[in-house]
């Protein structure tokens, strides 16, 4: 099957009207590649700046970047082919199909990444700027390329996730294209402490934060769960900009613990007996 496909491809290639190879053709191809690269960099930079000025529409603006990459690189490939040969439409279709099938056996992972990038650009399971979790990695989407999605983790590591992962792994988006995002803040107090007072303190710390965002669609909630050796007080509130996620979490936690200690509310006294403080 593979041999037959390769033979058919060779036959189609032999019929294609290749132009005479010279320095002018090489320069044309180089110009196309450089122009495509520069256009992608300049437009990506421009749309990021526009997004920064767009406020709540920042992520919508930056989501155009992957679409631009697809259009520019596809156009560059077309012009490179046109610079090398002048096939008829039927020859171009036949060559593209057979050549793609022949290469697909050896480059299927690359093609899967490219198809995954196109799916991400159009279906938008996540966007540039989103906070996502995939393959055990959590961070902000820095870029969506044709082959990989780059994520910046909280410790400032840049992680590349192959785009074909979208077909195999579940991806969780914390903000789904919006600037506001829910943040969960857990405080653990001694089992004998006043849980009602602790809930009031955490509520006040959350709703008075400079980073909080409260609206009918983005309410806040304070929850209590009792465990054998401790009590968990949980705040679920939205941060006004997901980029302030950790500042919001830190500020509310710090202010709440200052108030808790002032009221004599202590952390658990037997942390060694706590099975899992992060359990939902």
Secondary structure, 3 states (H helix, E strand, C coil): CHHHHHHHHHHHHHHCCECCCCHHHHHHHHHHHHHHHHHHHHHHHHHHHHHHHCHHHHHHHHCHHHHHHHHHHHHHHHHHHHHHECCCHHHHHHHHHHHHHHHHHHHHHHHHHHHHHHHHHHHCCCCCCCEEEECCEEEEEEEECCCEEEEEECCCCEEEEEHHHHHCCCCEECCCCCCCEEEEEEEEEECCCCHHHHHHHHHHHHHCCCCEECECCECCEEEEEECCCEEEEEEEEEECCHHHHHHHHHHHHHHHHHHHHHCCCCCCCCHHHCCCCCCC
